[in-house]
Structure formats: structure tokens, C-alpha cells
């Protein structure tokens, strides 16, 4: 048994608009589209490796075609996933309540037995981590105009989360692998498992430090105080990666070249001494 219970107007319905019953943060999530495990298994040809399009600490992502013909990215959390139940629920809560051109679109989820699966709109050009920073394996030509458009798109997505959504949302894991690209290279911010809502009367939230090394704002990493500025810092690191075309950390390089921020600081200030 899992920690969720669902209301359904028709017992055994394969999918549809159903309400989620739950405690605390779940109680406000209504009318989320639910899929059965069987549906998603069929959509991905039994989760065939030929349909695998990504992987991470959370598990695997597959390309699949749903019953209605939509092509989807189906994110399957593994039993030993770093993304636990709370992060799974947070992602559903945050992304189901927002809609923006520069945010991924959540179609629905599957919570059946021990299975925890998120179903998103499929984005043809994967992530910035693979296409721009992936070591030359992509055929996409990232002109300066394209890079500028991507930077502006991510900024607009963040501005929407930080200013237009109420309460405001702090993403906490802005990085190249969490920026996906559609067929037109429009960027979409993804992976809201670590996101936090921040009420307007608070200047910060004290929480455990989470995110990705190299992207963490110093004050957040040292004191565990997260603000919207924490996302802005991570976005700044991402900007450097997009402009330079290299990851913020590359331990295969000489010591003085391994960390992008240190390298840029050296070039900016080191030669003035």
C-alpha cells in the first residue's frame, strides 16, 4: 500500500480527471490527471530501453505515446530514488498550479502500488546539459542569438515563479540539466521536486541545503537560508555556462581551470593585482 488514496467517480477507471485526497499539502491539489501503470507501460513499449531519453538520481525518463496520441516524457522514480515521496508531491503541487511558456507542462501522474511516475509534455531537444554542454554530441548550432533567446526565456520563467505566482515559488535547483528545449529551442524550466513556496511576509526560508554543487548561492550553502536570490545566483552560473559553452565544473582540466566561477574571477580580477 502507498501513502495516497484517490477518489474516482468510476472504480477502475484507467485515467481521467480525479481528485486527490490527502493531508496537508495534498489536500489542495484537485483534478490531477491520473494514469494507470498499465497505460504507461503500453505507452513506452514496456519501458523499453530504446525509448529511454534521460536518467538521473531520481530514476529514468522514457519517451512514450499516450492513448490520446500525445507524445510524453514519462519520468519513473526508482525505488532508491534521491527524490522521495515529499519531493514527488511537491513537484505535482507546484507544477500543476502554474502554466507558463517557459515552464514544463505536467500532463498527470501515476501513483499505483510502489510506482511513482510523472507524465510531462515531450520536449524534442532534451536538456541544455546534453545539447549545449554535452561534449559535442548534438547537431544543434547554438548561435549567439539562440543563446540569448534561451537566457531570456529562462529569466522569464523565473520571473513568473518569483513574482507572478502567489505564494512565490523558489525553484532551488536551477541548472543546465533542468532546462529543457522544445523543437524551436524554447527553454522550459523543469524538475520542481525541491521547490519551496515563500509567503510574502517572509524574507527567507530556513531549510536543509539541497540542490546541485556549483550552482548553490554561498549564503544558502553556508546558512541554509533560501530566498529568490538563491535562484538568481544559480541562474547566473547557468548564464556563464551558456555563454562559455562549458560546465561550471570539469575536473579533467588543470586545477586552475576546473571551476568556471574561479576561472572567471581570476580573469576579471587576478590580472589586476
C-alpha positions in Angstrom: 0.0 0.0 0.0 1.2 3.5 -0.6 0.5 6.8 1.2 -2.1 8.1 -1.2 -5.8 7.4 -1.6 -7.8 8.5 -4.6 -11.4 9.4 -5.2 -12.8 8.1 -8.5 -16.2 8.5 -10.0 -15.8 5.1 -11.6 -13.9 2.3 -9.9 -11.1 1.0 -12.1 -11.1 4.0 -14.5 -7.9 3.9 -16.4 -7.3 7.7 -16.3 -9.1 11.0 -16.1 -9.8 14.0 -14.0 -9.8 12.7 -10.5 -9.4 14.4 -7.1 -6.6 13.5 -4.8 -7.4 13.0 -1.1 -4.6 13.7 1.3 -3.3 15.5 4.3 -1.6 18.9 4.4 -0.1 19.9 1.1 -2.0 17.2 -0.8 -5.4 18.5 0.3 -5.3 21.5 -2.1 -4.4 19.5 -5.2 -7.6 18.9 -7.2 -8.4 17.4 -10.6 -5.0 16.0 -11.4 -4.9 13.6 -14.4 -4.2 10.1 -13.2 -2.7 7.3 -15.4 -2.5 3.6 -14.6 0.8 1.8 -14.6 -0.5 -0.4 -17.4 -1.3 2.6 -19.6 2.2 4.0 -19.2 3.8 0.6 -19.7 2.0 0.3 -23.0 2.9 3.9 -23.9 6.6 3.2 -23.5 6.6 -0.3 -25.0 7.1 -1.9 -21.6 9.6 0.9 -20.7 11.9 -0.2 -23.5 15.5 1.0 -23.3 15.0 2.1 -26.9 12.6 4.7 -25.5 14.9 5.9 -22.7 15.7 9.6 -23.2 17.2 10.5 -19.8 18.3 9.4 -16.3 19.4 10.8 -13.0 19.4 10.2 -9.3 15.6 10.0 -9.4 15.4 7.2 -12.0 14.7 7.1 -15.7 12.8 9.1 -18.3 11.1 7.5 -21.3 9.5 8.8 -24.4 6.0 7.4 -24.8 2.8 7.9 -26.8 -0.3 8.1 -24.7 -3.8 6.8 -25.7 -4.9 10.2 -26.9 -1.9 10.3 -29.3 0.1 12.8 -27.3 3.9 12.2 -27.1 5.0 12.4 -23.5 8.1 12.3 -21.4 7.5 9.7 -18.7 9.6 10.2 -15.6 9.8 7.0 -13.5 11.1 7.3 -10.0 13.2 4.4 -8.9 12.7 2.7 -5.5 16.0 4.0 -4.3 15.5 7.5 -5.8 17.0 10.5 -4.2 13.7 12.2 -4.9 11.5 10.8 -2.2 7.7 11.0 -1.6 7.8 14.5 -0.4 9.7 15.8 -3.4 7.4 13.9 -5.7 4.3 15.5 -4.1 6.0 18.9 -4.2 6.6 18.6 -7.9 3.0 17.7 -8.5 1.7 20.6 -6.3 3.9 23.3 -7.8 3.7 22.5 -11.5 0.0 21.5 -11.5 -0.8 25.0 -10.3 1.3 27.1 -12.7 1.4 27.5 -16.5 3.9 29.5 -18.5 5.7 29.2 -21.9 9.0 28.7 -20.1 7.9 26.0 -17.7 7.4 22.3 -18.4 3.8 21.1 -18.8 2.6 18.4 -16.5 0.0 16.0 -18.1 -0.5 13.9 -14.9 0.9 11.2 -12.7 0.7 7.6 -11.7 0.7 6.5 -8.1 -0.1 2.8 -8.1 1.4 0.3 -5.7 5.0 1.3 -5.3 5.1 3.1 -8.6 5.6 6.9 -8.7 5.6 8.3 -12.2 5.2 11.9 -13.6 4.0 12.4 -17.1 5.2 15.6 -18.9 4.9 17.1 -22.4 7.7 15.7 -24.5 10.5 18.2 -25.5 12.3 17.3 -28.6 15.7 18.7 -27.9 16.4 17.3 -24.4 18.3 19.5 -21.9 21.0 22.2 -22.1 23.3 19.8 -20.2 23.1 17.3 -23.1 22.7 19.6 -26.2 25.0 22.5 -25.3 27.3 21.2 -22.6 27.3 17.5 -23.6 30.7 17.4 -25.3 29.8 18.0 -28.9 27.3 15.1 -29.4 24.5 17.4 -30.5 23.9 18.7 -34.1 22.2 21.9 -32.8 24.1 25.1 -33.7 23.9 27.4 -30.7 24.3 30.8 -32.3 24.7 33.9 -30.1 21.1 34.8 -30.9 19.9 31.3 -29.9 21.8 31.5 -26.6 20.4 35.0 -25.9 16.9 33.7 -26.5 17.4 30.8 -24.2 18.8 33.0 -21.4 15.8 35.4 -21.7 13.4 32.5 -21.7 14.8 31.0 -18.5 14.8 34.5 -16.9 11.1 35.0 -17.9 10.2 31.6 -16.4 12.0 32.5 -13.1 10.4 36.0 -13.0 7.0 34.3 -13.3 7.7 31.9 -10.4 9.3 34.7 -8.3 6.7 37.4 -9.0 3.5 36.3 -10.6 2.8 33.1 -8.7 1.3 33.6 -5.2 2.7 32.5 -2.9 6.0 32.9 -4.8 8.0 29.8 -5.8 11.7 29.3 -5.2 12.9 26.5 -7.5 16.2 25.7 -5.6 17.7 23.6 -8.4 18.2 25.8 -11.5 20.9 24.1 -13.6 21.6 23.1 -17.2 20.0 19.6 -16.9 16.8 21.2 -15.6 16.4 23.5 -18.6 14.7 21.5 -21.4 14.4 22.6 -25.1 11.4 22.1 -27.4 11.6 21.8 -31.2 12.0 25.5 -31.5 14.7 25.6 -28.8 12.3 27.4 -26.4 13.6 26.7 -22.9 11.4 25.1 -20.3 12.4 25.0 -16.6 11.8 21.5 -15.2 12.1 19.4 -12.0 10.3 21.1 -9.2 10.9 18.5 -6.6 13.0 20.8 -4.4 10.8 23.9 -4.9 9.6 25.9 -1.9 6.6 28.3 -1.6 7.6 31.6 0.2 4.9 33.7 1.7 5.1 37.4 1.0 5.7 38.3 4.7 9.0 36.3 4.8 12.4 37.4 3.7 13.8 33.9 3.6 13.1 30.3 4.4 15.4 28.3 6.7 15.7 24.7 5.3 18.1 21.9 4.7 20.5 22.6 1.9 19.6 20.9 -1.3 20.4 21.4 -4.9 23.5 20.9 -7.1 27.1 21.7 -6.2 28.4 24.5 -8.3 25.1 26.3 -8.5 24.4 27.0 -4.8 24.5 30.5 -3.6 27.1 30.9 -0.8 24.7 32.2 1.8 22.3 29.4 1.1 25.0 26.7 1.2 26.5 28.0 4.4 23.4 29.1 6.4 20.5 27.1 4.8 18.6 30.4 4.2 16.9 30.2 0.8 15.5 33.3 -1.0 14.6 34.1 -4.5 18.1 35.5 -4.8 19.3 31.9 -4.4 17.7 31.1 -7.8 19.1 34.2 -9.3 22.6 33.1 -8.3 22.1 29.7 -9.8 20.8 31.4 -13.0 24.0 33.5 -13.1 26.1 30.3 -13.1 23.8 28.9 -15.8 24.4 32.1 -17.9 28.1 31.7 -17.7 27.7 28.1 -18.9 25.5 29.1 -21.8 27.9 31.9 -22.9 31.1 29.8 -22.5 29.6 26.5 -23.7 31.2 24.6 -20.8 30.0 23.1 -17.5 30.7 25.0 -14.3 32.9 22.1 -13.1 35.2 20.0 -15.2 37.8 18.0 -13.1 39.5 16.8 -16.3 41.0 20.2 -16.8 44.1 21.6 -15.0 43.4 22.6 -11.4 43.2 26.3 -12.1 40.7 25.7 -14.9 38.4 23.2 -13.2 35.8 25.6 -11.8 34.2 28.1 -14.1 33.4 30.7 -11.5 37.0 30.7 -10.1 38.3 31.0 -13.7 36.1 33.9 -14.5 37.1 35.6 -11.2 40.7 35.1 -12.0 40.4 36.7 -15.4 38.3 39.5 -14.1 40.4 40.4 -11.0 43.6 38.3 -10.8 45.5 40.1 -13.5 44.8 43.5 -11.9 47.0 42.6 -8.9 
